[in-house]
Amino acid sequence: MMECSFEMLVRYLDGQLNLDQKLRLFEHLDECETCRDAIYQIARDRDSQFFVYRPYSVEKVLAP
């Protein structure tokens, strides 16, 4: 089993791993809760659709 590697997680998310590296990473993720959580957090933080910024136009409404 490989050691925890933040770089390997990022390379996986960037699509830079070959098949053998992916298989070793998946094997490691089966055993390592820390890396499973880390890859989830990295993927979530990179997801541009997760944070949707909506400009709100706030107008004061006065009672007549």
N, C-alpha and C positions, 0 to 999 in steps of 0.2 A: 504494500500500500504506500502511496506517495505521502509526503508531508503536506501540511496546509500551505497553500501558495496563493496569495492575493493576486499576484501577477497571472497565474494560470486561470483564475476565475475571470479576470478581465479579458484575457486573450480568448477564452471560450465565448464570452459575450460579444467580442469583436469578430468572431468567426475565423480566428487565426490558428485553430488547432486542427491537426490531422486526425484521422480516425482513431489511431492508436492512443493518441493523447486524450481524445474525448473519452474513450473507453476507460482509461486509467482514472480520469477525473470523475466519471460517473461512479466508478467503483469506490473512489474515495468519498464521494458525496453520500453514498449509501451508509457509510460508517461515521461520518463527521457532521454532527449537528451544527457546529460553529460555521463550517463552510457552506452548508445548506442555507443557513440564515444570512450569511454574508452575500451569497450570490443573489438571493432574493432582494436584499436591501440595495445592492448595486443595480440590479435590473430595474427595480422600482424607481430609484433616483434618476436613472437614465431615461425613463419613459416620459417623453415630452407631453403626452396626453394625460399623465397623472395629475399634473398641476395645470389647471385651466384658469387662466387669468381673465377675468371679465371686468371690463371697465364699467363701473356703475355711475350713472348720472343721477346724482341726488339733488332733488329740488325740494325746497321747503314748501310745504302745503299749509297755507294759512286758512283757518276757519273764517268764513265770511261774517 
